[in-house]
Amino acid sequence: MSSVEPPFRPREKIIEKQKRFQSIHKHTYLKGPYDKITSVAIPVALAATSLYLIGRGIYNLSHGVGRKE
């Protein structure tokens, strides 16, 4: 008894998306519509924030700012 399950998406839609993605000549991790946000913007924001906090910490250490007594 083998029952054939219908596919999640129609075959035409899959072929259409495959053609779209294969025609784009970008890196594979930047092919979707929101991939620039997740692959570029978030890491850049995290790096900028961490550099700012490291710089602020070095400044505070060197000037003795923010000490608890």
N, CA, C, O and CB atoms as a CASP TS submission, in Angstrom:
PFRMAT TS
TARGET T0000
AUTHOR 0000-0000-0000
METHOD Language model
MODEL 1
PARENT N/A
ATOM      1  N   MET     1       0.829  -1.177   0.000  1.00  0.00           N
ATOM      2  CA  MET     1       0.000   0.000   0.000  1.00  0.00           C
ATOM      3  C   MET     1       0.875   1.242   0.000  1.00  0.00           C
ATOM      4  O   MET     1       1.366   1.654   1.051  1.00  0.00           O
ATOM      5  CB  MET     1      -0.944  -0.003   1.200  1.00  0.00           C
ATOM      6  N   SER     2       1.068   1.823  -1.127  1.00  0.00           N
ATOM      7  CA  SER     2       1.856   3.045  -1.203  1.00  0.00           C
ATOM      8  C   SER     2       0.952   4.179  -1.655  1.00  0.00           C
ATOM      9  O   SER     2       0.432   4.183  -2.771  1.00  0.00           O
ATOM     10  CB  SER     2       3.064   2.879  -2.167  1.00  0.00           C
ATOM     11  N   SER     3       0.782   5.123  -0.773  1.00  0.00           N
ATOM     12  CA  SER     3      -0.029   6.280  -1.128  1.00  0.00           C
ATOM     13  C   SER     3       0.912   7.420  -1.523  1.00  0.00           C
ATOM     14  O   SER     3       1.885   7.706  -0.826  1.00  0.00           O
ATOM     15  CB  SER     3      -0.968   6.703   0.057  1.00  0.00           C
ATOM     16  N   VAL     4       0.616   8.047  -2.621  1.00  0.00           N
ATOM     17  CA  VAL     4       1.455   9.129  -3.109  1.00  0.00           C
ATOM     18  C   VAL     4       0.988  10.425  -2.458  1.00  0.00           C
ATOM     19  O   VAL     4      -0.178  10.808  -2.555  1.00  0.00           O
ATOM     20  CB  VAL     4       1.406   9.230  -4.667  1.00  0.00           C
ATOM     21  N   GLU     5       1.923  11.081  -1.797  1.00  0.00           N
ATOM     22  CA  GLU     5       1.613  12.321  -1.096  1.00  0.00           C
ATOM     23  C   GLU     5       1.765  13.488  -2.058  1.00  0.00           C
ATOM     24  O   GLU     5       2.728  13.521  -2.824  1.00  0.00           O
ATOM     25  CB  GLU     5       2.526  12.506   0.143  1.00  0.00           C
ATOM     26  N   PRO     6       0.849  14.444  -2.044  1.00  0.00           N
ATOM     27  CA  PRO     6       1.003  15.602  -2.930  1.00  0.00           C
ATOM     28  C   PRO     6       2.174  16.466  -2.458  1.00  0.00           C
ATOM     29  O   PRO     6       2.430  16.558  -1.258  1.00  0.00           O
ATOM     30  CB  PRO     6      -0.307  16.440  -2.976  1.00  0.00           C
ATOM     31  N   PRO     7       2.873  17.087  -3.378  1.00  0.00           N
ATOM     32  CA  PRO     7       4.026  17.913  -2.980  1.00  0.00           C
ATOM     33  C   PRO     7       3.568  19.168  -2.232  1.00  0.00           C
ATOM     34  O   PRO     7       2.428  19.613  -2.366  1.00  0.00           O
ATOM     35  CB  PRO     7       4.861  18.313  -4.222  1.00  0.00           C
ATOM     36  N   PHE     8       4.492  19.724  -1.442  1.00  0.00           N
ATOM     37  CA  PHE     8       4.174  20.936  -0.686  1.00  0.00           C
ATOM     38  C   PHE     8       3.951  22.122  -1.610  1.00  0.00           C
ATOM     39  O   PHE     8       3.058  22.937  -1.377  1.00  0.00           O
ATOM     40  CB  PHE     8       5.290  21.252   0.306  1.00  0.00           C
ATOM     41  N   ARG     9       4.743  22.217  -2.636  1.00  0.00           N
ATOM     42  CA  ARG     9       4.614  23.304  -3.609  1.00  0.00           C
ATOM     43  C   ARG     9       4.440  22.704  -4.993  1.00  0.00           C
ATOM     44  O   ARG     9       4.936  21.610  -5.264  1.00  0.00           O
ATOM     45  CB  ARG     9       5.851  24.251  -3.569  1.00  0.00           C
ATOM     46  N   PRO    10       3.748  23.405  -5.863  1.00  0.00           N
ATOM     47  CA  PRO    10       3.628  22.900  -7.232  1.00  0.00           C
ATOM     48  C   PRO    10       4.985  22.904  -7.942  1.00  0.00           C
ATOM     49  O   PRO    10       5.830  23.765  -7.695  1.00  0.00           O
ATOM     50  CB  PRO    10       2.614  23.743  -8.025  1.00  0.00           C
ATOM     51  N   ARG    11       5.172  21.939  -8.815  1.00  0.00           N
ATOM     52  CA  ARG    11       6.439  21.776  -9.528  1.00  0.00           C
ATOM     53  C   ARG    11       6.799  23.022 -10.332  1.00  0.00           C
ATOM     54  O   ARG    11       7.974  23.371 -10.442  1.00  0.00           O
ATOM     55  CB  ARG    11       6.370  20.566 -10.454  1.00  0.00           C
ATOM     56  N   GLU    12       5.797  23.694 -10.894  1.00  0.00           N
ATOM     57  CA  GLU    12       6.065  24.881 -11.710  1.00  0.00           C
ATOM     58  C   GLU    12       6.689  25.996 -10.871  1.00  0.00           C
ATOM     59  O   GLU    12       7.605  26.684 -11.321  1.00  0.00           O
ATOM     60  CB  GLU    12       4.769  25.379 -12.371  1.00  0.00           C
ATOM     61  N   LYS    13       6.186  26.166  -9.652  1.00  0.00           N
ATOM     62  CA  LYS    13       6.739  27.205  -8.765  1.00  0.00           C
ATOM     63  C   LYS    13       8.190  26.901  -8.419  1.00  0.00           C
ATOM     64  O   LYS    13       9.026  27.805  -8.388  1.00  0.00           O
ATOM     65  CB  LYS    13       5.902  27.321  -7.471  1.00  0.00           C
ATOM     66  N   ILE    14       8.492  25.630  -8.159  1.00  0.00           N
ATOM     67  CA  ILE    14       9.859  25.239  -7.820  1.00  0.00           C
ATOM     68  C   ILE    14      10.786  25.503  -8.995  1.00  0.00           C
ATOM     69  O   ILE    14      11.878  26.040  -8.809  1.00  0.00           O
ATOM     70  CB  ILE    14       9.919  23.756  -7.414  1.00  0.00           C
ATOM     71  N   ILE    15      10.370  25.137 -10.194  1.00  0.00           N
ATOM     72  CA  ILE    15      11.197  25.350 -11.389  1.00  0.00           C
ATOM     73  C   ILE    15      11.403  26.853 -11.618  1.00  0.00           C
ATOM     74  O   ILE    15      12.494  27.289 -11.987  1.00  0.00           O
ATOM     75  CB  ILE    15      10.538  24.691 -12.643  1.00  0.00           C
ATOM     76  N   GLU    16      10.347  27.634 -11.397  1.00  0.00           N
ATOM     77  CA  GLU    16      10.447  29.094 -11.563  1.00  0.00           C
ATOM     78  C   GLU    16      11.462  29.692 -10.579  1.00  0.00           C
ATOM     79  O   GLU    16      12.283  30.526 -10.959  1.00  0.00           O
ATOM     80  CB  GLU    16       9.060  29.754 -11.360  1.00  0.00           C
ATOM     81  N   LYS    17      11.397  29.259  -9.307  1.00  0.00           N
ATOM     82  CA  LYS    17      12.349  29.771  -8.314  1.00  0.00           C
ATOM     83  C   LYS    17      13.764  29.317  -8.620  1.00  0.00           C
ATOM     84  O   LYS    17      14.709  30.086  -8.446  1.00  0.00           O
ATOM     85  CB  LYS    17      11.954  29.319  -6.910  1.00  0.00           C
ATOM     86  N   GLN    18      13.929  28.072  -9.077  1.00  0.00           N
ATOM     87  CA  GLN    18      15.260  27.582  -9.432  1.00  0.00           C
ATOM     88  C   GLN    18      15.855  28.419 -10.554  1.00  0.00           C
ATOM     89  O   GLN    18      17.029  28.786 -10.502  1.00  0.00           O
ATOM     90  CB  GLN    18      15.200  26.104  -9.845  1.00  0.00           C
ATOM     91  N   LYS    19      15.055  28.721 -11.566  1.00  0.00           N
ATOM     92  CA  LYS    19      15.552  29.542 -12.678  1.00  0.00           C
ATOM     93  C   LYS    19      15.947  30.929 -12.183  1.00  0.00           C
ATOM     94  O   LYS    19      16.965  31.480 -12.601  1.00  0.00           O
ATOM     95  CB  LYS    19      14.486  29.658 -13.789  1.00  0.00           C
ATOM     96  N   ARG    20      15.125  31.490 -11.283  1.00  0.00           N
ATOM     97  CA  ARG    20      15.425  32.821 -10.750  1.00  0.00           C
ATOM     98  C   ARG    20      16.735  32.831  -9.987  1.00  0.00           C
ATOM     99  O   ARG    20      17.571  33.712 -10.191  1.00  0.00           O
ATOM    100  CB  ARG    20      14.297  33.299  -9.845  1.00  0.00           C
ATOM    101  N   PHE    21      16.920  31.853  -9.106  1.00  0.00           N
ATOM    102  CA  PHE    21      18.131  31.814  -8.297  1.00  0.00           C
ATOM    103  C   PHE    21      19.364  31.466  -9.125  1.00  0.00           C
ATOM    104  O   PHE    21      20.459  31.944  -8.828  1.00  0.00           O
ATOM    105  CB  PHE    21      17.969  30.815  -7.173  1.00  0.00           C
ATOM    106  N   GLN    22      19.202  30.643 -10.154  1.00  0.00           N
ATOM    107  CA  GLN    22      20.355  30.282 -10.975  1.00  0.00           C
ATOM    108  C   GLN    22      20.762  31.413 -11.903  1.00  0.00           C
ATOM    109  O   GLN    22      21.902  31.452 -12.367  1.00  0.00           O
ATOM    110  CB  GLN    22      20.053  29.038 -11.786  1.00  0.00           C
ATOM    111  N   SER    23      19.842  32.338 -12.181  1.00  0.00           N
ATOM    112  CA  SER    23      20.181  33.436 -13.089  1.00  0.00           C
ATOM    113  C   SER    23      20.903  34.571 -12.367  1.00  0.00           C
ATOM    114  O   SER    23      21.573  35.378 -13.011  1.00  0.00           O
ATOM    115  CB  SER    23      18.922  33.970 -13.759  1.00  0.00           C
ATOM    116  N   ILE    24      20.777  34.648 -11.040  1.00  0.00           N
ATOM    117  CA  ILE    24      21.430  35.711 -10.276  1.00  0.00           C
ATOM    118  C   ILE    24      22.895  35.344 -10.096  1.00  0.00           C
ATOM    119  O   ILE    24      23.212  34.233  -9.670  1.00  0.00           O
ATOM    120  CB  ILE    24      20.732  35.931  -8.892  1.00  0.00           C
ATOM    121  N   HIS    25      23.786  36.273 -10.420  1.00  0.00           N
ATOM    122  CA  HIS    25      25.220  35.996 -10.298  1.00  0.00           C
ATOM    123  C   HIS    25      25.778  36.684  -9.058  1.00  0.00           C
ATOM    124  O   HIS    25      26.669  37.528  -9.148  1.00  0.00           O
ATOM    125  CB  HIS    25      25.981  36.464 -11.564  1.00  0.00           C
ATOM    126  N   LYS    26      25.243  36.313  -7.908  1.00  0.00           N
ATOM    127  CA  LYS    26      25.746  36.810  -6.630  1.00  0.00           C
ATOM    128  C   LYS    26      26.228  35.604  -5.836  1.00  0.00           C
ATOM    129  O   LYS    26      26.111  34.462  -6.279  1.00  0.00           O
ATOM    130  CB  LYS    26      24.644  37.618  -5.840  1.00  0.00           C
ATOM    131  N   HIS    27      26.773  35.881  -4.651  1.00  0.00           N
ATOM    132  CA  HIS    27      27.129  34.779  -3.772  1.00  0.00           C
ATOM    133  C   HIS    27      25.858  34.077  -3.321  1.00  0.00           C
ATOM    134  O   HIS    27      24.794  34.693  -3.249  1.00  0.00           O
ATOM    135  CB  HIS    27      27.949  35.279  -2.554  1.00  0.00           C
ATOM    136  N   THR    28      25.969  32.795  -3.018  1.00  0.00           N
ATOM    137  CA  THR    28      24.772  32.031  -2.664  1.00  0.00           C
ATOM    138  C   THR    28      24.113  32.538  -1.392  1.00  0.00           C
ATOM    139  O   THR    28      22.903  32.376  -1.232  1.00  0.00           O
ATOM    140  CB  THR    28      25.120  30.572  -2.504  1.00  0.00           C
ATOM    141  N   TYR    29      24.867  33.148  -0.480  1.00  0.00           N
ATOM    142  CA  TYR    29      24.244  33.600   0.756  1.00  0.00           C
ATOM    143  C   TYR    29      23.605  34.978   0.609  1.00  0.00           C
ATOM    144  O   TYR    29      23.092  35.505   1.596  1.00  0.00           O
ATOM    145  CB  TYR    29      25.268  33.625   1.868  1.00  0.00           C
ATOM    146  N   LEU    30      23.612  35.582  -0.574  1.00  0.00           N
ATOM    147  CA  LEU    30      22.976  36.882  -0.790  1.00  0.00           C
ATOM    148  C   LEU    30      21.884  36.828  -1.853  1.00  0.00           C
ATOM    149  O   LEU    30      21.560  37.855  -2.447  1.00  0.00           O
ATOM    150  CB  LEU    30      24.018  37.907  -1.186  1.00  0.00           C
ATOM    151  N   LYS    31      21.315  35.661  -2.103  1.00  0.00           N
ATOM    152  CA  LYS    31      20.374  35.544  -3.205  1.00  0.00           C
ATOM    153  C   LYS    31      18.931  35.859  -2.840  1.00  0.00           C
ATOM    154  O   LYS    31      18.145  36.204  -3.723  1.00  0.00           O
ATOM    155  CB  LYS    31      20.442  34.181  -3.757  1.00  0.00           C
ATOM    156  N   GLY    32      18.559  35.754  -1.581  1.00  0.00           N
ATOM    157  CA  GLY    32      17.184  36.025  -1.187  1.00  0.00           C
ATOM    158  C   GLY    32      16.934  37.503  -0.995  1.00  0.00           C
ATOM    159  O   GLY    32      17.877  38.293  -0.984  1.00  0.00           O
ATOM    160  N   PRO    33      15.682  37.890  -0.845  1.00  0.00           N
ATOM    161  CA  PRO    33      15.365  39.313  -0.716  1.00  0.00           C
ATOM    162  C   PRO    33      15.848  39.939   0.587  1.00  0.00           C
ATOM    163  O   PRO    33      16.173  41.126   0.606  1.00  0.00           O
ATOM    164  CB  PRO    33      13.890  39.506  -0.830  1.00  0.00           C
ATOM    165  N   TYR    34      15.904  39.180   1.667  1.00  0.00           N
ATOM    166  CA  TYR    34      16.308  39.738   2.957  1.00  0.00           C
ATOM    167  C   TYR    34      17.694  39.278   3.384  1.00  0.00           C
ATOM    168  O   TYR    34      18.083  39.489   4.533  1.00  0.00           O
ATOM    169  CB  TYR    34      15.303  39.362   4.019  1.00  0.00           C
ATOM    170  N   ASP    35      18.442  38.658   2.491  1.00  0.00           N
ATOM    171  CA  ASP    35      19.733  38.090   2.864  1.00  0.00           C
ATOM    172  C   ASP    35      20.791  39.150   3.142  1.00  0.00           C
ATOM    173  O   ASP    35      21.733  38.896   3.892  1.00  0.00           O
ATOM    174  CB  ASP    35      20.216  37.175   1.778  1.00  0.00           C
ATOM    175  N   LYS    36      20.652  40.326   2.551  1.00  0.00           N
ATOM    176  CA  LYS    36      21.634  41.380   2.837  1.00  0.00           C
ATOM    177  C   LYS    36      21.510  41.840   4.282  1.00  0.00           C
ATOM    178  O   LYS    36      22.499  42.230   4.902  1.00  0.00           O
ATOM    179  CB  LYS    36      21.449  42.577   1.878  1.00  0.00           C
ATOM    180  N   ILE    37      20.298  41.795   4.814  1.00  0.00           N
ATOM    181  CA  ILE    37      20.100  42.203   6.211  1.00  0.00           C
ATOM    182  C   ILE    37      20.777  41.202   7.139  1.00  0.00           C
ATOM    183  O   ILE    37      21.509  41.590   8.050  1.00  0.00           O
ATOM    184  CB  ILE    37      18.585  42.317   6.547  1.00  0.00           C
ATOM    185  N   THR    38      20.531  39.906   6.906  1.00  0.00           N
ATOM    186  CA  THR    38      21.057  38.908   7.836  1.00  0.00           C
ATOM    187  C   THR    38      22.534  38.625   7.628  1.00  0.00           C
ATOM    188  O   THR    38      23.228  38.277   8.583  1.00  0.00           O
ATOM    189  CB  THR    38      20.283  37.630   7.704  1.00  0.00           C
ATOM    190  N   SER    39      23.036  38.764   6.404  1.00  0.00           N
ATOM    191  CA  SER    39      24.427  38.400   6.141  1.00  0.00           C
ATOM    192  C   SER    39      25.385  39.582   6.192  1.00  0.00           C
ATOM    193  O   SER    39      26.594  39.388   6.323  1.00  0.00           O
ATOM    194  CB  SER    39      24.528  37.743   4.802  1.00  0.00           C
ATOM    195  N   VAL    40      24.874  40.789   6.091  1.00  0.00           N
ATOM    196  CA  VAL    40      25.760  41.955   6.064  1.00  0.00           C
ATOM    197  C   VAL    40      25.435  42.929   7.196  1.00  0.00           C
ATOM    198  O   VAL    40      26.316  43.271   7.985  1.00  0.00           O
ATOM    199  CB  VAL    40      25.654  42.669   4.714  1.00  0.00           C
ATOM    200  N   ALA    41      24.202  43.373   7.284  1.00  0.00           N
ATOM    201  CA  ALA    41      23.856  44.453   8.216  1.00  0.00           C
ATOM    202  C   ALA    41      23.992  44.029   9.677  1.00  0.00           C
ATOM    203  O   ALA    41      24.544  44.781  10.480  1.00  0.00           O
ATOM    204  CB  ALA    41      22.436  44.926   7.955  1.00  0.00           C
ATOM    205  N   ILE    42      23.509  42.856  10.033  1.00  0.00           N
ATOM    206  CA  ILE    42      23.578  42.420  11.435  1.00  0.00           C
ATOM    207  C   ILE    42      25.022  42.208  11.879  1.00  0.00           C
ATOM    208  O   ILE    42      25.388  42.704  12.945  1.00  0.00           O
ATOM    209  CB  ILE    42      22.777  41.126  11.632  1.00  0.00           C
ATOM    210  N   PRO    43      25.875  41.491  11.116  1.00  0.00           N
ATOM    211  CA  PRO    43      27.275  41.375  11.550  1.00  0.00           C
ATOM    212  C   PRO    43      28.007  42.718  11.621  1.00  0.00           C
ATOM    213  O   PRO    43      28.820  42.918  12.523  1.00  0.00           O
ATOM    214  CB  PRO    43      28.019  40.455  10.612  1.00  0.00           C
ATOM    215  N   VAL    44      27.742  43.632  10.701  1.00  0.00           N
ATOM    216  CA  VAL    44      28.386  44.948  10.744  1.00  0.00           C
ATOM    217  C   VAL    44      27.933  45.711  11.986  1.00  0.00           C
ATOM    218  O   VAL    44      28.742  46.366  12.643  1.00  0.00           O
ATOM    219  CB  VAL    44      28.063  45.761   9.463  1.00  0.00           C
ATOM    220  N   ALA    45      26.645  45.630  12.307  1.00  0.00           N
ATOM    221  CA  ALA    45      26.138  46.307  13.505  1.00  0.00           C
ATOM    222  C   ALA    45      26.753  45.708  14.767  1.00  0.00           C
ATOM    223  O   ALA    45      27.112  46.446  15.685  1.00  0.00           O
ATOM    224  CB  ALA    45      24.601  46.213  13.569  1.00  0.00           C
ATOM    225  N   LEU    46      26.879  44.391  14.827  1.00  0.00           N
ATOM    226  CA  LEU    46      27.496  43.760  15.997  1.00  0.00           C
ATOM    227  C   LEU    46      28.966  44.149  16.125  1.00  0.00           C
ATOM    228  O   LEU    46      29.445  44.416  17.227  1.00  0.00           O
ATOM    229  CB  LEU    46      27.365  42.235  15.912  1.00  0.00           C
ATOM    230  N   ALA    47      29.681  44.181  15.002  1.00  0.00           N
ATOM    231  CA  ALA    47      31.094  44.557  15.038  1.00  0.00           C
ATOM    232  C   ALA    47      31.256  46.012  15.477  1.00  0.00           C
ATOM    233  O   ALA    47      32.130  46.318  16.288  1.00  0.00           O
ATOM    234  CB  ALA    47      31.743  44.342  13.659  1.00  0.00           C
ATOM    235  N   ALA    48      30.421  46.912  14.949  1.00  0.00           N
ATOM    236  CA  ALA    48      30.507  48.324  15.315  1.00  0.00           C
ATOM    237  C   ALA    48      30.202  48.519  16.796  1.00  0.00           C
ATOM    238  O   ALA    48      30.891  49.277  17.478  1.00  0.00           O
ATOM    239  CB  ALA    48      29.544  49.160  14.460  1.00  0.00           C
ATOM    240  N   THR    49      29.175  47.841  17.295  1.00  0.00           N
ATOM    241  CA  THR    49      28.820  47.955  18.709  1.00  0.00           C
ATOM    242  C   THR    49      29.938  47.448  19.598  1.00  0.00           C
ATOM    243  O   THR    49      30.279  48.079  20.599  1.00  0.00           O
ATOM    244  CB  THR    49      27.539  47.188  19.002  1.00  0.00           C
ATOM    245  N   SER    50      30.514  46.299  19.231  1.00  0.00           N
ATOM    246  CA  SER    50      31.583  45.742  20.075  1.00  0.00           C
ATOM    247  C   SER    50      32.828  46.633  20.036  1.00  0.00           C
ATOM    248  O   SER    50      33.488  46.799  21.062  1.00  0.00           O
ATOM    249  CB  SER    50      31.943  44.307  19.616  1.00  0.00           C
ATOM    250  N   LEU    51      33.163  47.208  18.884  1.00  0.00           N
ATOM    251  CA  LEU    51      34.309  48.117  18.814  1.00  0.00           C
ATOM    252  C   LEU    51      34.066  49.367  19.654  1.00  0.00           C
ATOM    253  O   LEU    51      34.978  49.854  20.322  1.00  0.00           O
ATOM    254  CB  LEU    51      34.595  48.508  17.357  1.00  0.00           C
ATOM    255  N   TYR    52      32.853  49.883  19.622  1.00  0.00           N
ATOM    256  CA  TYR    52      32.521  51.048  20.439  1.00  0.00           C
ATOM    257  C   TYR    52      32.671  50.723  21.924  1.00  0.00           C
ATOM    258  O   TYR    52      33.261  51.500  22.675  1.00  0.00           O
ATOM    259  CB  TYR    52      31.087  51.527  20.140  1.00  0.00           C
ATOM    260  N   LEU    53      32.140  49.578  22.345  1.00  0.00           N
ATOM    261  CA  LEU    53      32.211  49.221  23.765  1.00  0.00           C
ATOM    262  C   LEU    53      33.649  48.953  24.207  1.00  0.00           C
ATOM    263  O   LEU    53      34.030  49.303  25.324  1.00  0.00           O
ATOM    264  CB  LEU    53      31.344  47.990  24.043  1.00  0.00           C
ATOM    265  N   ILE    54      34.447  48.336  23.339  1.00  0.00           N
ATOM    266  CA  ILE    54      35.864  48.108  23.667  1.00  0.00           C
ATOM    267  C   ILE    54      36.586  49.452  23.798  1.00  0.00           C
ATOM    268  O   ILE    54      37.358  49.654  24.735  1.00  0.00           O
ATOM    269  CB  ILE    54      36.554  47.222  22.577  1.00  0.00           C
ATOM    270  N   GLY    55      36.336  50.366  22.865  1.00  0.00           N
ATOM    271  CA  GLY    55      36.955  51.691  22.923  1.00  0.00           C
ATOM    272  C   GLY    55      36.549  52.458  24.163  1.00  0.00           C
ATOM    273  O   GLY    55      37.380  53.103  24.803  1.00  0.00           O
ATOM    274  N   ARG    56      35.267  52.388  24.507  1.00  0.00           N
ATOM    275  CA  ARG    56      34.789  53.065  25.707  1.00  0.00           C
ATOM    276  C   ARG    56      35.420  52.470  26.962  1.00  0.00           C
ATOM    277  O   ARG    56      35.762  53.199  27.893  1.00  0.00           O
ATOM    278  CB  ARG    56      33.265  52.980  25.794  1.00  0.00           C
ATOM    279  N   GLY    57      35.574  51.152  26.989  1.00  0.00           N
ATOM    280  CA  GLY    57      36.200  50.496  28.135  1.00  0.00           C
ATOM    281  C   GLY    57      37.656  50.892  28.290  1.00  0.00           C
ATOM    282  O   GLY    57      38.123  51.134  29.403  1.00  0.00           O
ATOM    283  N   ILE    58      38.374  50.958  27.177  1.00  0.00           N
ATOM    284  CA  ILE    58      39.789  51.369  27.233  1.00  0.00           C
ATOM    285  C   ILE    58      39.896  52.821  27.699  1.00  0.00           C
ATOM    286  O   ILE    58      40.758  53.152  28.513  1.00  0.00           O
ATOM    287  CB  ILE    58      40.470  51.198  25.841  1.00  0.00           C
ATOM    288  N   TYR    59      39.025  53.680  27.188  1.00  0.00           N
ATOM    289  CA  TYR    59      39.027  55.090  27.613  1.00  0.00           C
ATOM    290  C   TYR    59      38.754  55.197  29.117  1.00  0.00           C
ATOM    291  O   TYR    59      39.460  55.904  29.836  1.00  0.00           O
ATOM    292  CB  TYR    59      37.968  55.902  26.818  1.00  0.00           C
ATOM    293  N   ASN    60      37.730  54.490  29.578  1.00  0.00           N
ATOM    294  CA  ASN    60      37.388  54.546  31.003  1.00  0.00           C
ATOM    295  C   ASN    60      38.522  54.011  31.870  1.00  0.00           C
ATOM    296  O   ASN    60      38.807  54.575  32.926  1.00  0.00           O
ATOM    297  CB  ASN    60      36.107  53.752  31.276  1.00  0.00           C
ATOM    298  N   LEU    61      39.171  52.937  31.442  1.00  0.00           N
ATOM    299  CA  LEU    61      40.284  52.388  32.203  1.00  0.00           C
ATOM    300  C   LEU    61      41.449  53.368  32.255  1.00  0.00           C
ATOM    301  O   LEU    61      42.059  53.549  33.309  1.00  0.00           O
ATOM    302  CB  LEU    61      40.738  51.064  31.600  1.00  0.00           C
ATOM    303  N   SER    62      41.760  53.995  31.138  1.00  0.00           N
ATOM    304  CA  SER    62      42.927  54.864  31.093  1.00  0.00           C
ATOM    305  C   SER    62      42.692  56.194  31.808  1.00  0.00           C
ATOM    306  O   SER    62      43.652  56.820  32.256  1.00  0.00           O
ATOM    307  CB  SER    62      43.319  55.118  29.658  1.00  0.00           C
ATOM    308  N   HIS    63      41.435  56.641  31.925  1.00  0.00           N
ATOM    309  CA  HIS    63      41.148  57.902  32.588  1.00  0.00           C
ATOM    310  C   HIS    63      40.560  57.724  33.993  1.00  0.00           C
ATOM    311  O   HIS    63      40.293  58.709  34.682  1.00  0.00           O
ATOM    312  CB  HIS    63      40.202  58.707  31.743  1.00  0.00           C
ATOM    313  N   GLY    64      40.362  56.499  34.409  1.00  0.00           N
ATOM    314  CA  GLY    64      39.831  56.243  35.736  1.00  0.00           C
ATOM    315  C   GLY    64      38.385  56.646  35.904  1.00  0.00           C
ATOM    316  O   GLY    64      37.960  56.989  37.007  1.00  0.00           O
ATOM    317  N   VAL    65      37.618  56.609  34.817  1.00  0.00           N
ATOM    318  CA  VAL    65      36.217  57.011  34.856  1.00  0.00           C
ATOM    319  C   VAL    65      35.359  55.789  35.242  1.00  0.00           C
ATOM    320  O   VAL    65      35.651  54.664  34.837  1.00  0.00           O
ATOM    321  CB  VAL    65      35.768  57.605  33.471  1.00  0.00           C
ATOM    322  N   GLY    66      34.317  56.026  36.016  1.00  0.00           N
ATOM    323  CA  GLY    66      33.372  54.961  36.325  1.00  0.00           C
ATOM    324  C   GLY    66      33.838  53.997  37.392  1.00  0.00           C
ATOM    325  O   GLY    66      33.393  52.850  37.420  1.00  0.00           O
ATOM    326  N   ARG    67      34.717  54.430  38.265  1.00  0.00           N
ATOM    327  CA  ARG    67      35.197  53.550  39.337  1.00  0.00           C
ATOM    328  C   ARG    67      34.181  53.461  40.454  1.00  0.00           C
ATOM    329  O   ARG    67      33.449  54.413  40.722  1.00  0.00           O
ATOM    330  CB  ARG    67      36.535  54.045  39.888  1.00  0.00           C
ATOM    331  N   LYS    68      34.143  52.310  41.102  1.00  0.00           N
ATOM    332  CA  LYS    68      33.320  52.141  42.293  1.00  0.00           C
ATOM    333  C   LYS    68      34.223  52.221  43.498  1.00  0.00           C
ATOM    334  O   LYS    68      35.290  51.607  43.525  1.00  0.00           O
ATOM    335  CB  LYS    68      32.538  50.797  42.267  1.00  0.00           C
ATOM    336  N   GLU    69      33.803  52.972  44.493  1.00  0.00           N
ATOM    337  CA  GLU    69      34.670  53.105  45.674  1.00  0.00           C
ATOM    338  C   GLU    69      34.010  52.587  46.916  1.00  0.00           C
ATOM    339  O   GLU    69      34.604  52.626  47.993  1.00  0.00           O
ATOM    340  CB  GLU    69      35.067  54.542  45.883  1.00  0.00           C
TER
END
